[in-house]
Amino acid sequence: MGLNNSKSSEYKPELSLEEIAAINYHKRVKNYNYAYHGYYTHYIEWCRAQYELECIPLWCRQGSNYSPQDNSY
């Protein structure tokens, strides 16, 4: 009768790190509150730094000698 291709309806393209970081950046800027976050310029600088950090792949965020046991403090 009709073709029901379930894969096409379930397809979700993988987002790149830059796209995910941009989404998070815009969420942070939209949720700015002076009473909670302080000065706007300082908060935006922090948001930009977080964006740059989130663009770096997870395996590059720590040094070559990193082991999960060292991070258990």
C-alpha positions as CSV (number, residue, x, y, z in Angstrom):
1,M,0.0,0.0,0.0
2,G,2.3,2.8,1.0
3,L,6.0,2.8,1.8
4,N,6.8,3.6,5.3
5,N,10.4,4.5,5.5
6,S,10.9,4.9,9.3
7,K,14.6,5.7,8.8
8,S,13.9,9.0,7.1
9,S,11.6,10.2,9.9
10,E,14.2,9.2,12.6
11,Y,17.2,10.7,10.8
12,K,18.8,13.4,12.9
13,P,22.0,14.9,11.5
14,E,24.9,15.0,13.9
15,L,25.7,18.5,15.0
16,S,29.3,19.7,15.0
17,L,31.1,20.9,18.1
18,E,30.8,24.5,16.8
19,E,27.1,24.2,16.3
20,I,26.5,22.8,19.8
21,A,28.8,25.5,21.3
22,A,26.8,28.2,19.4
23,I,23.5,26.9,20.7
24,N,24.8,26.8,24.3
25,Y,26.3,30.3,23.8
26,H,23.0,31.8,22.7
27,K,21.2,30.1,25.6
28,R,23.6,31.6,28.1
29,V,23.3,35.1,26.6
30,K,19.5,34.8,26.5
31,N,19.4,33.8,30.2
32,Y,21.5,36.6,31.4
33,N,20.4,38.1,34.8
34,Y,22.3,41.0,36.3
35,A,21.5,39.9,39.9
36,Y,22.8,36.4,39.3
37,H,25.6,36.9,36.7
38,G,26.9,40.4,37.5
39,Y,28.2,42.8,34.9
40,Y,27.1,42.1,31.4
41,T,30.5,42.6,29.8
42,H,32.2,40.2,32.2
43,Y,29.5,37.6,31.6
44,I,29.8,37.9,27.8
45,E,33.5,37.5,28.1
46,W,32.9,34.3,30.1
47,C,30.3,33.1,27.6
48,R,32.8,33.6,24.8
49,A,35.5,31.7,26.7
50,Q,33.1,28.8,27.2
51,Y,32.2,28.8,23.5
52,E,35.9,28.5,22.6
53,L,36.4,25.7,25.1
54,E,33.4,23.8,23.9
55,C,34.7,24.0,20.3
56,I,37.8,22.0,21.3
57,P,37.3,18.2,21.1
58,L,37.1,16.4,24.4
59,W,40.3,14.5,23.8
60,C,42.2,17.7,23.4
61,R,41.0,19.4,26.6
62,Q,43.5,17.6,28.8
63,G,47.2,17.0,28.5
64,S,48.7,13.7,27.2
65,N,49.3,12.4,30.8
66,Y,45.7,12.8,31.8
67,S,44.0,9.8,33.5
68,P,40.5,9.7,35.0
69,Q,41.9,8.6,38.4
70,D,43.8,11.9,38.7
71,N,40.5,13.8,38.4
72,S,38.8,12.2,41.4
73,Y,39.6,14.8,44.1
